[in-house]
Amino acid sequence: MKVKMSLAVMSCMLLAFSCRAQNSNNERRNHEPPSVDELFEHMDENEDGLLSEKEVKGPLQEMFSKIDTNEDGYLSKEEVEKAPKPQRRERPNRNK
């Protein structure tokens, strides 16, 4: 009986922790874009401090040639910081 109770309590704690982590990630995604440092940490696969067109995804890939102001084929942190911000896409209202 004690083992079942312990397992139930542990399961509830794990579920609560998982929900909190997911909510935290969703809140960040909905309110605040990643920082330049976070983008580089996530995308700079070879860790050279520059992003090639093969490494980038999403709006950075779509706007690569506009952001690469010195036309060297790489994006520096300075170029990304100065890049025009992409337009946010409106999400459909699921409550209707």
DOMI-644189 format. One record per residue: x, y, z of N, C-alpha, C in turn. Coordinates in nm, 2 decimals. Example, Ala and Ser with C-alpha at 12.3 -4.5 7.8 and 13.67 -1.06 7.14 Angstrom:
# DOMI-644189
n_xx/n_yy/n_zz/ca_xx/ca_yy/ca_zz/c_xx/c_yy/c_zz
1.32/-0.57/0.78/1.23/-0.45/0.78/1.32/-0.33/0.78;
1.28/-0.22/0.71/1.37/-0.11/0.71/1.29/0.00/0.79;
END
This chain:
# DOMI-644189
n_xx/n_yy/n_zz/ca_xx/ca_yy/ca_zz/c_xx/c_yy/c_zz
0.08/-0.12/0.00/0.00/0.00/0.00/0.09/0.13/0.00;
0.19/0.13/0.08/0.28/0.24/0.09/0.35/0.26/-0.04;
0.39/0.15/-0.11/0.46/0.16/-0.24/0.37/0.23/-0.34;
0.24/0.18/-0.34/0.14/0.24/-0.44/0.12/0.39/-0.41;
0.11/0.43/-0.29/0.10/0.57/-0.25/0.22/0.65/-0.29;
0.34/0.60/-0.27/0.46/0.66/-0.31/0.47/0.68/-0.46;
0.43/0.58/-0.53/0.43/0.59/-0.68/0.33/0.69/-0.73;
0.21/0.70/-0.66/0.11/0.80/-0.70/0.16/0.94/-0.68;
0.22/0.96/-0.56/0.27/1.09/-0.53/0.38/1.13/-0.62;
0.47/1.04/-0.65/0.58/1.07/-0.74/0.53/1.10/-0.88;
0.43/1.03/-0.93/0.37/1.05/-1.06/0.31/1.19/-1.07;
0.24/1.23/-0.96/0.17/1.36/-0.96/0.28/1.47/-0.96;
0.39/1.45/-0.89/0.50/1.55/-0.89/0.56/1.56/-1.02;
0.58/1.45/-1.09/0.64/1.45/-1.22/0.55/1.52/-1.32;
0.42/1.49/-1.31/0.32/1.56/-1.40/0.32/1.71/-1.38;
0.32/1.75/-1.26/0.32/1.89/-1.22/0.44/1.96/-1.28;
0.56/1.90/-1.26/0.68/1.96/-1.30/0.68/1.97/-1.46;
0.64/1.87/-1.52/0.63/1.86/-1.67/0.54/1.97/-1.72;
0.42/1.99/-1.66/0.33/2.09/-1.70/0.39/2.23/-1.68;
0.45/2.25/-1.57/0.51/2.38/-1.54/0.62/2.42/-1.64;
0.70/2.32/-1.68/0.81/2.35/-1.78/0.75/2.38/-1.91;
0.65/2.30/-1.95/0.58/2.33/-2.08/0.52/2.47/-2.08;
0.45/2.50/-1.98/0.39/2.64/-1.97/0.49/2.75/-1.98;
0.60/2.73/-1.91/0.71/2.83/-1.91/0.76/2.85/-2.05;
0.78/2.74/-2.13/0.83/2.74/-2.26/0.73/2.81/-2.35;
0.60/2.77/-2.34/0.49/2.83/-2.42/0.48/2.98/-2.39;
0.49/3.02/-2.27/0.48/3.17/-2.24/0.60/3.24/-2.31;
0.72/3.19/-2.30/0.83/3.25/-2.36/0.81/3.26/-2.52;
0.76/3.16/-2.58/0.74/3.16/-2.72/0.63/3.26/-2.76;
0.53/3.28/-2.68/0.42/3.36/-2.71/0.45/3.51/-2.69;
0.55/3.54/-2.61/0.57/3.68/-2.57/0.70/3.74/-2.61;
0.80/3.67/-2.62/0.94/3.72/-2.64/1.02/3.64/-2.73;
1.08/3.70/-2.84/1.16/3.63/-2.93/1.29/3.60/-2.86;
1.36/3.50/-2.91/1.49/3.46/-2.85/1.59/3.57/-2.87;
1.69/3.58/-2.78/1.79/3.68/-2.80/1.89/3.64/-2.91;
1.98/3.73/-2.95/2.08/3.70/-3.05/2.17/3.59/-3.00;
2.21/3.60/-2.87/2.29/3.50/-2.81/2.23/3.36/-2.81;
2.10/3.36/-2.78/2.02/3.23/-2.78/2.01/3.17/-2.93;
1.99/3.26/-3.02/1.99/3.21/-3.16/2.12/3.15/-3.20;
2.23/3.22/-3.17/2.36/3.16/-3.20/2.39/3.03/-3.13;
2.35/3.03/-3.00/2.37/2.91/-2.93/2.30/2.79/-2.99;
2.18/2.82/-3.04/2.10/2.71/-3.10/2.14/2.67/-3.24;
2.18/2.77/-3.32/2.20/2.75/-3.46/2.34/2.73/-3.50;
2.44/2.79/-3.43/2.58/2.79/-3.47/2.64/2.65/-3.45;
2.61/2.56/-3.54/2.65/2.42/-3.53/2.80/2.40/-3.52;
2.88/2.47/-3.59/3.03/2.45/-3.59/3.09/2.55/-3.49;
3.01/2.62/-3.41/3.06/2.71/-3.31/3.17/2.80/-3.35;
3.16/2.86/-3.47/3.26/2.95/-3.51/3.22/3.10/-3.49;
3.11/3.12/-3.43/3.06/3.26/-3.40/3.00/3.33/-3.52;
2.97/3.25/-3.62/2.91/3.30/-3.74/2.80/3.20/-3.78;
2.70/3.25/-3.85/2.59/3.16/-3.90/2.60/3.16/-4.06;
2.61/3.04/-4.11/2.61/3.02/-4.26/2.46/3.01/-4.30;
2.44/3.02/-4.42/2.30/3.00/-4.47/2.25/2.86/-4.44;
2.34/2.76/-4.44/2.30/2.62/-4.41/2.26/2.60/-4.26;
2.32/2.69/-4.17/2.29/2.68/-4.03/2.16/2.74/-3.99;
2.12/2.85/-4.06/2.00/2.92/-4.01/1.87/2.86/-4.06;
1.76/2.90/-3.99/1.63/2.85/-4.01/1.53/2.96/-4.00;
1.41/2.95/-4.05/1.31/3.04/-4.03/1.33/3.18/-4.10;
1.29/3.28/-4.03/1.30/3.42/-4.08/1.45/3.46/-4.12;
1.54/3.41/-4.04/1.68/3.44/-4.07/1.72/3.38/-4.21;
1.67/3.26/-4.24/1.70/3.20/-4.37/1.63/3.27/-4.48;
1.51/3.31/-4.46/1.43/3.38/-4.56/1.49/3.52/-4.59;
1.55/3.59/-4.49/1.61/3.72/-4.51/1.76/3.72/-4.51;
1.82/3.61/-4.53/1.97/3.60/-4.52/2.04/3.70/-4.60;
2.01/3.72/-4.73/2.08/3.81/-4.81/2.07/3.96/-4.77;
1.95/3.99/-4.71/1.93/4.13/-4.66/2.01/4.15/-4.53;
2.02/4.05/-4.45/2.09/4.06/-4.32/2.24/4.06/-4.34;
2.29/3.98/-4.43/2.43/3.97/-4.46/2.48/4.10/-4.53;
2.49/4.20/-4.46/2.52/4.33/-4.52/2.66/4.34/-4.58;
2.76/4.27/-4.53/2.89/4.27/-4.59/2.91/4.17/-4.69;
2.80/4.09/-4.72/2.80/3.99/-4.83/2.91/3.89/-4.83;
2.95/3.85/-4.70/3.05/3.75/-4.69/3.00/3.60/-4.68;
2.87/3.59/-4.69/2.81/3.46/-4.68/2.78/3.40/-4.54;
2.81/3.49/-4.44/2.79/3.46/-4.30/2.72/3.57/-4.23;
2.64/3.53/-4.13/2.58/3.63/-4.04/2.66/3.64/-3.91;
2.70/3.76/-3.88/2.77/3.79/-3.75/2.66/3.83/-3.65;
2.69/3.83/-3.52/2.60/3.87/-3.42/2.56/4.02/-3.44;
2.66/4.10/-3.48/2.63/4.24/-3.51/2.52/4.25/-3.62;
2.54/4.18/-3.73/2.45/4.18/-3.84/2.31/4.14/-3.80;
2.30/4.03/-3.72/2.17/3.98/-3.67/2.10/4.09/-3.58;
2.18/4.15/-3.49/2.13/4.25/-3.40/2.07/4.37/-3.48;
2.13/4.40/-3.59/2.09/4.52/-3.67/1.98/4.48/-3.77;
1.95/4.35/-3.78/1.85/4.30/-3.88/1.71/4.36/-3.86;
1.63/4.38/-3.96/1.49/4.42/-3.94/1.42/4.31/-3.87;
1.33/4.34/-3.78/1.26/4.24/-3.71/1.15/4.18/-3.80;
1.13/4.05/-3.81/1.03/3.99/-3.89/0.89/4.02/-3.84;
0.80/4.03/-3.93/0.66/4.06/-3.89/0.60/3.93/-3.82;
0.53/3.95/-3.71/0.47/3.84/-3.64/0.35/3.80/-3.72;
0.34/3.67/-3.73/0.22/3.62/-3.80/0.11/3.61/-3.69;
-0.01/3.65/-3.74/-0.13/3.64/-3.65/-0.17/3.49/-3.63;
-0.19/3.45/-3.51/-0.24/3.32/-3.49/-0.39/3.32/-3.49;
-0.45/3.21/-3.55/-0.60/3.21/-3.55/-0.65/3.20/-3.41;
-0.76/3.26/-3.38/-0.82/3.26/-3.25/-0.90/3.12/-3.24;
-0.85/3.04/-3.15/-0.91/2.90/-3.14/-1.03/2.90/-3.05;
-1.06/3.02/-2.99/-1.17/3.03/-2.90/-1.31/3.05/-2.97;
-1.30/3.08/-3.09/-1.42/3.11/-3.17/-1.48/2.99/-3.22;
END
